[in-house]
Amino acid sequence: MGESPSVPHIANLFETLTEHAGAEQFIELLARPGLRIERIVSTGHASPPDFWYDQPHGEWVVVLQGEARLLLEDESGLRVLRRGDFIDLAPHQRHRVEWTHPDLATIWLAVHYTGSN
């Protein structure tokens, strides 16, 4: 008989959480050409003053737990994201995280992608 195929590892997005206001936690879950999926855990984190993310790739992000407030450079108001809310940020869409919940870990699932629509 031939070699048996490898069994995929089962993991859980809510395991090994760091729920304190230390460093934000970034864990890469999957990487393929043109695609990267990561889990981000933020507790009371925000972008540094005057800092804007300006990424060369698109990013689709969903909040699985907690709450966050995003500011897009071309908008005057904040976008409030709660559990289940998602947004698709185009390449070079300048944005920043203004606030994440200080007492509850905000768990994000971020899908970074390249390529056209």
RODRENVEX-239931 format. One record per residue (C-alpha): x, y, z; residue in three letters. Coordinates in steps of 0.1 Angstrom, whole numbers, padded with zeros to 4 digits, always signed. Layout:
N
XYZALA
...
***
This chain:
117
+0000+0000+0000MET
+0011+0036-0007GLY
+0017+0064+0017GLU
-0013+0077+0035SER
-0021+0113+0030PRO
-0013+0136+0059SER
-0042+0145+0082VAL
-0048+0182+0085PRO
-0042+0198+0119HIS
-0074+0211+0136ILE
-0069+0244+0155ALA
-0092+0268+0172ASN
-0092+0306+0168LEU
-0100+0312+0204PHE
-0071+0291+0218GLU
-0040+0307+0234THR
-0055+0342+0238LEU
-0035+0369+0254THR
-0062+0390+0271GLU
-0042+0419+0286HIS
-0030+0452+0274ALA
+0005+0440+0266GLY
+0017+0436+0231ALA
-0009+0429+0204GLU
-0008+0393+0193GLN
-0004+0384+0156PHE
-0005+0348+0146ILE
-0003+0337+0110GLU
-0027+0309+0104LEU
-0022+0302+0067LEU
+0001+0316+0040ALA
-0001+0308+0003ARG
+0010+0328-0028PRO
-0011+0359-0028GLY
-0029+0350+0004LEU
-0022+0353+0041ARG
-0046+0348+0070ILE
-0039+0359+0105GLU
-0055+0361+0138ARG
-0050+0394+0157ILE
-0058+0399+0194VAL
-0060+0435+0206SER
-0069+0446+0241THR
-0070+0483+0245GLY
-0047+0488+0215HIS
-0048+0516+0189ALA
-0025+0528+0161SER
+0002+0552+0172PRO
-0006+0589+0168PRO
-0002+0601+0132ASP
+0004+0565+0120PHE
-0016+0552+0090TRP
-0016+0516+0076TYR
-0009+0519+0038ASP
-0006+0483+0026GLN
+0002+0473-0010PRO
-0024+0444-0007HIS
-0061+0442+0000GLY
-0073+0432+0035GLU
-0106+0417+0044TRP
-0111+0418+0082VAL
-0138+0405+0105VAL
-0142+0410+0143VAL
-0150+0377+0159LEU
-0151+0391+0195GLN
-0149+0425+0211GLY
-0152+0459+0195GLU
-0130+0483+0175ALA
-0131+0517+0159ARG
-0114+0523+0126LEU
-0107+0555+0108LEU
-0104+0555+0070LEU
-0083+0585+0057GLU
-0110+0596+0032ASP
-0138+0596+0058GLU
-0146+0620+0086SER
-0163+0595+0109GLY
-0152+0564+0127LEU
-0163+0529+0116ARG
-0174+0509+0146VAL
-0169+0472+0142LEU
-0185+0447+0166ARG
-0187+0409+0166ARG
-0195+0397+0131GLY
-0188+0430+0114ASP
-0164+0430+0085PHE
-0148+0454+0060ILE
-0128+0450+0028ASP
-0099+0474+0026LEU
-0085+0480-0009ALA
-0048+0482-0015PRO
-0034+0515-0002HIS
-0066+0524+0016GLN
-0050+0543+0044ARG
-0066+0534+0077HIS
-0059+0533+0114ARG
-0072+0516+0145VAL
-0085+0544+0168GLU
-0096+0521+0197TRP
-0102+0485+0208THR
-0121+0475+0239HIS
-0099+0479+0269PRO
-0114+0451+0290ASP
-0123+0424+0265LEU
-0099+0410+0239ALA
-0109+0420+0204THR
-0102+0391+0181ILE
-0098+0399+0144TRP
-0095+0375+0115LEU
-0076+0392+0088ALA
-0073+0379+0052VAL
-0045+0397+0032HIS
-0047+0391-0005TYR
-0032+0402-0038THR
-0048+0401-0072GLY
-0077+0418-0089SER
-0114+0415-0080ASN
***
